Amino acid sequence: MPVPTIPAAPELFTDSTTSAEQSRGSDRLRLTWTLSSEVDAYDIRFVNTAVDTIEIRANVNPNASFGGLTENTLYQVSIRAINNEGASSFSTALDVRTRPPRPTTAPELLSTATLPSGEISSRGPNFLFLAFDSVGSQYKYDFRLNSGEVRLNSGFKIEGLQPNNRYEIEVRARDESTDNESFWSPSFVTITRPSTPPVLDLPFASSITFSLVVQWDIAGTSRDFIQLKQVIGSTEEILVSRGSLKGSHEIRNTNSGIEVNYSIRLVIPSSLVAGGLNRSFWSSKITFNLSYPLVLHDMTEATKYSSLGTQNRGYSQRNSLR
């Protein structure tokens, strides 16, 4: 009969039966080890390197998850085997860091984002402003788009997106000093705006009838439509609320000498937007003055005011009597 001996120290490692991502959490570690013969129990020792404390958990089982740990903390973990003859020495320590805490809520659109034009909007054709659950000012935050592309440390604004495109977005916390990451948050689904249409065309204007014809030709599908806006002073009016993608509109105005602005936007039905309509920004405005003789600001050279800023290009004038 073999003589009972003190068991040898097992070899400890993170649990290979789960993914590397799932073997570590913000407050727990899943560990396993090589099994020693003639062993009655195992003890795990956790050394918290941040505060230099030692905790021993007795009579543990392999492939176990050990909770109650401190987030984003480096632990030196070791194990010993025990039987009636005594305990082995503790194994060589395994360095394992717990994750930062996971943002527990999905990101959402930041409703107070102010664009250079002064407009309040959290969405554009190529960007999104997002708010998210902060788990600590010591962390940076990454976004993952459509379960694929990861934008590292991108802050509140995600740029370089595609117009009128659906995005499923998650956020995670990152400790830059250790390159340690939390789990991904729940996901949020939104859509970018359609591309902003080009400036309206002016094929015809008459100072005799004080009339103006504007026309447009916008790419899109049979579901899409345009809206035409008139601005006189501080008064805005939608002249065309559901126009075809290719068309024109005659505008008559009996108030000569008044500056009038016109712009257009594309509208695309979408269930991802409140109200079911995904609207582009308004196009650069075209400005004219119904005076005699008629003065038009020719927008091929005119000052163009885009929804995201002002382009100072000067202007030329042309007079026409028809």
N, C-alpha and C positions, 0 to 999 in steps of 0.2 A: 504494500500500500504506500503510495507516495506520501511524503511528509508535507503537511500543509506549510505554505510559505506566504509571506507578505506579497500581495500582487504587484505586478509592475505598473508603472504609471501609464495610463492610456494616452493616445495621441488625440488632441482636440482640434476640431475644425468647424467652420460654419456648415449648416445643414445643406448637403448637396442634393437632397431630394426636393428642395424647393428652389425657385429661381434666385439668383444672386440678389435681385431687388427685394424679394420677399423675405430673405433670411435676416434682414435688418429692418427695424422700425425705429420710430422716434423714442420709444420707451421700452423696447424689448429686443432680444436677440434670440434667434433659433439656432441651437448648437447640437452637434452630435460628436461621437468619438468612437475610436476603436474599442471593442469590448475585450476586457481581460478575463482570463479563466479564473474560476473559483473566487468570484467577487460577490459580496453581499450588497454593496451600496457604492455610490459615487458621490463625491462632494465637488461642487463648483465654487471657485473663488473669483470674485469680481473686485478688481482694484480700479477705483475711480481716479484717474490720473489728474483730473482737474482739482480735486480737493484732497487727494491722497488718503482715501478711505478704503477699507477692506471689508467685504461682505462675503461670508461663506454660506452657501445654500446646500443643505445636507440631504442625502437620500434622494437624489434626482434621477430621472430616467433619460436614456438617450433620445435624440430627436425631439427634445422638449423646447418650448418657447419660454424664455425667462423675461418676465415683465418687471415693472416698477423701477426701471432705470431712468437716468437723466438724459434728456434730449441733447443731440449733437455733442456727445461726450466720448472721449477715447477711454475704453476699458481694456485692461490687461487681464485676460481670462485664462485660468488654468484649472486643471482637474486632477483628482486623486482617486484611487480605488481603495476600497476598504473590505476586509474580511475579519474572521475571528482572530487572526494572527496579528492584525494591525492595519495600518494605512500606508500606502505608497507615498513617495514624495509627490509634490504637485508637478504636473507636467510643465514643459516649456510654455511660457505665456503666449497666448494668441492676442494680437492687437486688433480690436474691432471697435469701430466708431458707430454710435447710434446716429440716426438721421435727425435733421432738423424737423420741427413739427410740420405736419401737412396742413395747408390751407383747407379748411373743412367745407367751405362753400364754393360754388362755381363763380368764376369771374362774371362781371356784368358791364354793360356800357356805362361809361362815365358821362353823366348827363350835363355836367357843367363845363365841358371842354370848350374853350373859346378859340375860334379860328382867327387868323390875321385880319379877316374882313370884319370881325366883331360878331359874326354869327355864332350862336351856340349850337354846336353839333358834335356828337361823339363818333360819327361815321362819315367817311368820305369814299370816293371811288377807289382809293389806294391806301387807306389808313383806317385804323380803329383806335379810339381811346377807351381803355378798360380800367375799371376799378376792381379790386380783389381783396380778399381777406388777408390782411397783414398779420404775420405771426411773430414779427419782431423787426425793429429797425436795423438790427445787425445783419440782416440777410438781404441779398439781392433776389430778384424774382425772374424766372424764365417762363415763357409761353410755349406751348406745343400746339401746332396747327394741324387739324384733321388727323390726329394720332400719328403724325409723321415729323414734319420739319419742326425743329426746336430753335426758338430765338433766345439766345442767352442774354441775360441781364438787360432786357429790352425796356424796362421801365413801364410807364403807363401807356405808351403809344407804340403800336405796331404799324410799320410802314412797308411799302413795296408789295402790297396786296393787289389782287386782280379785281376789276370793277364787277359789280353785280354777282359776286361769288359767295357761296355759302362757306362759312368757316365754323368748325367745332374747335373750341379753344379750352385748354387746361392751363393751370398755373402751378408752379412749385417754388419752394424756397431753396436758396442756394447759399452755402457758406463759402465765400470765395477763397478764404485763407486755407481751407482744407479741401476744396472742391467737393464738398459733401452736399448731397441733395435730398430733399424730402420726397415723399410720394407725390404723385400728381393729384390735383384737386378734382372734384366733380367737373364735368364739362359744361360749357355754355355754347349755344349755337346762335349765330347771327349772320348777317349778310352785309357786304359793302354796297355803297350806292352805285347806280349806273354812272357811266362816264358823262361828264358835263358836255352838253351839245355845243357846237360852234355858234358863233354870233349869227344872228338873223341876216338874211339877204334883203336888199332893197331894190327890187327890179323896177319900181315905179312910184313916183310921188308927184302930186299936183298941188300947186299953190292956188289954183283957181277954185277947186272944190275942197281945198284943205283936206286932202285925202292922202293916204299912204298905204301902199301894199307891201307887206312883208311876206317872205316865203321861207320854207325850210325843207330839208330832205335828210332825215335821220335814219340810220340803220337800226334795225330791230326786228321783232317778230310780230305776228298778227295780233297778239294780245296787248302789245305795248301801245302807248299813245303819248301825245305831247300836251303841254299846257303853255299858254301864252299869257304873259303878265304885262300890264301897263302901270307905270308909276308916274304920277303927276304930283310933284311936291312930296308930301308925306302920305298921299293916298294911293293905295295899291288896289288893282282890280284884275281879276282873272278874266280875260276876254275869251279865251278858248280853254275849256276845261277838259275836253276829251277829243282832241284833234288827231287826225291820221298822221302817220310818220312823214308823209310827203304831202305838202299842201301850202296854202297861202291864206292871207287874211287881209281884207281891206279895212282900214281904220279911217274914220271920218271924225274931224274935230272942228267945232265952230269957234274955239277959243284961240285966236291967232296970238302969236307972241309968247306962247307958253311952251316951256321946255317939257318934252315928254320922252320917257324912257321905255324901251321894250326889251324883254328877254324871254327865253324859252327854256323849258326843262323836260326831260324824258321821265316817264312814269311806267314802271314795270310791276305787274301784279306779283305779290310774294306773300306767302303765309308767315314768313319770318319777321315781318315788320308789323307793328301795331297799325291797324286799319287796313292791312292787306295790300298796301301800295308802297313800292320802293321807289323813291323820288331822287333824281339827280339834283345836284346843285343847279341854280339858275345859270344860264349862259351869261357871257359878257353882255352888258346892255348896249343897245343901240339908241342913240340920242338924236332927236331932231326938234326943230323949233318951227311951228306953223306960223310963219310971218310972211310978209309980202315984200320983195320976192322971197320965195321959199328958201330957207337956209338949212342944209343938211350937213350933219357931221358924218363924213364919209368914213365908215368903219374899216375900210381897207387901210386907212392911215390914222384913224381916229384914236383918241384915248379910249382904252378898253378897261373896264372895271370888272375883274373876275371875282368869283365868289371867294377866292382864297387870297386876294391881294390886288394891288393896282399896278398896271403896267403903264408907265408914262411914255407914250409914243408920240405926243403932239397930236394935232389934227389939221385936216384941210377942210375947206368948205366948197360946196358947189351950189349954184343956183339953177333952178329949172322951172320953166313955165310950160305946162302942157295942157 
